[in-house]
Amino acid sequence: SVARQLLQAVNSLHPGGNLAHDAMWDISYLGELTGDWEETISTIRGIQRQRQKAVMLGASEHRYYWVGELRIARIMSEVLDKPQQAIKSYEFFVNEYPDHRWRDDALYWLACIHLRQGSREQATRVFDEIRRKHPDSRYVNRIDAAITEPRKGSCVPREFKREW
C-alpha cells in the first residue's frame, strides 16, 4: 500500500507525463501481484486514454499503449475467462499495429481463443494469415498442434509473462 501511495503521488505531481505513465504502469503490476485484475486493467486503460492526446501533441507511440493492450487481452483470456473481451483486445492490437513485431503473437493467441470458443472457421482464417504474412513466425510450427488440442499444449501459455 505504501508503494501504491508513492506511485499515485508521482502520478498526481506529473499528470500525463512519462513519470506518470511509469508510475501507473507500476501500479498496474501491483494490481497483478495482489490479484486485483480489474485494477490492473483500469490502470492500463488510464494510460491508454492519454495516447490520443500524446500523439496529437507530436509524441511517438509509447510502449505502454501496445504492451498494455496485449496484457489486457491475456488477462481477459487466461485469468478472467472473458474470451470475447480478449478477442476485442487482440483484434484491436492487430488492426492498430499492423507492422508490429508482436503481431504474429497476437494473431496466434487470437486464433487459440477462437478455437476454444468453437469458432474453428475464424481460427483457421487467423492461422492462415500467420502462415501468409508471417511465414518465419515461431508459431507456424505450432498451428497444427493448436488445432488438434486447443485446450492443451500449444494453445495454453506456459506462464503469464511480466513483459506483456
Protein Blocks (a to p, Z undefined) as FASTA:
>chain_A
ZZmmmmmmmmmmmghiaklmmmmmmmmmmmmmnopaklmmmmmmmmmmmmmmmmmnopac
dfklmmmmmmmmmmmmmmnopaklmmmmmmmmmmmmmmbfklmmmmmmmmmmmmmnopam
lmmmmmmmmmmmmmmbmklmmmmmmmmmmmgcjlpcfbdcfkZZ
